Amino acid sequence: MAQNVPASSTMTVPHGPAGVGAARRRMRADLLASGAAESVVDDAVLVLSELLSNSCRHARPLSHDDSVRASWNHGGDGELTISVTDGGGPTRPLPATPSVSARGGRGLAIIGALARDWGVREERHEFPGGVRQSETEPSSGVTVWVVLSAGSGVGRGLLEESLAFDMAAADEVR
């Protein structure tokens, strides 16, 4: 029996760690059910996790209910576009060059290594119950988007290298 699995999905998740986990689980289930290769799913889940974690750390939620929007679209050409929209923060997302002993700052570099392309766009939306500059002005949002090629699937090795590097750096600090 064939399953009817959507090629795209959008979900609103809490602006925090619980939202990251919920989105990862749903994305993994959706993509595996649609027949995506496990290596592609691993990369996609890693990218989504990094985007949502950055949103939690550096941006405001979209609305008074502390949510952000995560979405993904598996195109007919095999490419997978992943995006996270939040309320923006004081700066635009840019890759960092953290020191060896830094505990963070590698997320966008990991995304850049996995992605065919990625970017940031500012949006003006009318969000129900959204935080507004004034009652007549729509809320603004910032979307960070990532495109994974059909032939992606290098994340597990990259993640293992990154974790090994982080552990080595932590040992040097001690």
Buried (B, 14 or more C-beta within 10 A) or exposed (E): EEEEBEEEBEBBBBBBEEBBBBBBEBBBEBBBEBEBBEBBBBBBBBBBBBBBBBBBEBBBBBBEEBBBBBBBBBEEEBBBBBBBBBBBBEEEBEBEEBEEEEEEEBBBBBBEBBBBEBEEEEEEBEBEEBEBEEEEEBBBBBBBBBBBBBEBBEBEEBBEEBEEEBEEBEEEEE
